Amino acid sequence: MQAGTVLLDTPATLKKCIRLIEDAKRDHPQLDLLLFPEAFIGGYPRGVDFGIAVGGRSPEGRKLFAEYYHNAIEVPGININPEALITIRFVI
């Protein structure tokens, strides 16, 4: 699956994940396996430097990193249940 995350919005990313799985299963009924990038949930902030420069970080960068951090998931953790439910619901 080639798709981008909804950066800094884990609940919206989970909804997008479900929609993408439903679309894939509908469009390809014989589908046996569907893979997402390892950092799909939580996001991969490609090109984002969080305001870091050697020896310092800007206040805006600190705020953005904190938001990114708080949208990460822990495994195992409270956010793992939606992913597990997705897997059970869409046994492909």
C-alpha positions as a Python dict, from the first residue, in 0.01 Angstrom:
ca = {
    (1, 'M'): (0, 0, 0),
    (2, 'Q'): (144, 336, -99),
    (3, 'A'): (-36, 597, 106),
    (4, 'G'): (49, 886, 331),
    (5, 'T'): (-46, 925, 692),
    (6, 'V'): (-258, 1206, 832),
    (7, 'L'): (37, 1367, 1008),
    (8, 'L'): (-19, 1459, 1373),
    (9, 'D'): (-367, 1300, 1380),
    (10, 'T'): (-360, 934, 1482),
    (11, 'P'): (-741, 891, 1500),
    (12, 'A'): (-778, 1030, 1147),
    (13, 'T'): (-496, 802, 1029),
    (14, 'L'): (-676, 499, 1173),
    (15, 'K'): (-995, 601, 990),
    (16, 'K'): (-795, 643, 670),
    (17, 'C'): (-638, 302, 723),
    (18, 'I'): (-980, 139, 754),
    (19, 'R'): (-1102, 318, 440),
    (20, 'L'): (-795, 210, 243),
    (21, 'I'): (-837, -151, 356),
    (22, 'E'): (-1207, -148, 264),
    (23, 'D'): (-1126, 1, -78),
    (24, 'A'): (-851, -252, -144),
    (25, 'K'): (-1068, -546, -44),
    (26, 'R'): (-1357, -418, -259),
    (27, 'D'): (-1135, -349, -562),
    (28, 'H'): (-930, -669, -527),
    (29, 'P'): (-1150, -943, -373),
    (30, 'Q'): (-874, -1205, -412),
    (31, 'L'): (-635, -996, -201),
    (32, 'D'): (-442, -1209, 48),
    (33, 'L'): (-207, -953, 200),
    (34, 'L'): (-199, -577, 236),
    (35, 'L'): (103, -402, 385),
    (36, 'F'): (138, -47, 509),
    (37, 'P'): (465, 139, 572),
    (38, 'E'): (612, 76, 917),
    (39, 'A'): (550, 434, 1029),
    (40, 'F'): (206, 475, 872),
    (41, 'I'): (32, 512, 1208),
    (42, 'G'): (202, 791, 1394),
    (43, 'G'): (350, 931, 1078),
    (44, 'Y'): (695, 975, 936),
    (45, 'P'): (782, 1345, 931),
    (46, 'R'): (1000, 1336, 619),
    (47, 'G'): (1175, 1669, 574),
    (48, 'V'): (1064, 1808, 911),
    (49, 'D'): (1356, 1922, 1127),
    (50, 'F'): (1153, 2027, 1434),
    (51, 'G'): (1345, 2354, 1446),
    (52, 'I'): (1669, 2177, 1536),
    (53, 'A'): (2008, 2326, 1469),
    (54, 'V'): (2332, 2206, 1624),
    (55, 'G'): (2324, 2331, 1981),
    (56, 'G'): (1959, 2441, 1991),
    (57, 'R'): (1594, 2401, 1902),
    (58, 'S'): (1338, 2670, 1828),
    (59, 'P'): (1020, 2703, 2041),
    (60, 'E'): (814, 2622, 1730),
    (61, 'G'): (1024, 2310, 1671),
    (62, 'R'): (974, 2198, 2032),
    (63, 'K'): (598, 2241, 1995),
    (64, 'L'): (588, 2047, 1665),
    (65, 'F'): (802, 1766, 1806),
    (66, 'A'): (579, 1742, 2114),
    (67, 'E'): (274, 1714, 1888),
    (68, 'Y'): (447, 1445, 1679),
    (69, 'Y'): (550, 1258, 1995),
    (70, 'H'): (198, 1266, 2138),
    (71, 'N'): (57, 1117, 1815),
    (72, 'A'): (293, 819, 1830),
    (73, 'I'): (162, 483, 1945),
    (74, 'E'): (312, 247, 2199),
    (75, 'V'): (325, -126, 2136),
    (76, 'P'): (175, -271, 2340),
    (77, 'G'): (-39, 20, 2447),
    (78, 'I'): (-377, 181, 2449),
    (79, 'N'): (-373, 257, 2075),
    (80, 'I'): (-291, -97, 1969),
    (81, 'N'): (-653, -209, 2008),
    (82, 'P'): (-784, -22, 1700),
    (83, 'E'): (-512, -177, 1484),
    (84, 'A'): (-587, -520, 1622),
    (85, 'L'): (-956, -469, 1549),
    (86, 'I'): (-874, -362, 1194),
    (87, 'T'): (-678, -683, 1146),
    (88, 'I'): (-955, -900, 1288),
    (89, 'R'): (-1228, -718, 1096),
    (90, 'F'): (-1048, -741, 764),
    (91, 'V'): (-886, -1080, 761),
    (92, 'I'): (-751, -1063, 411),
}
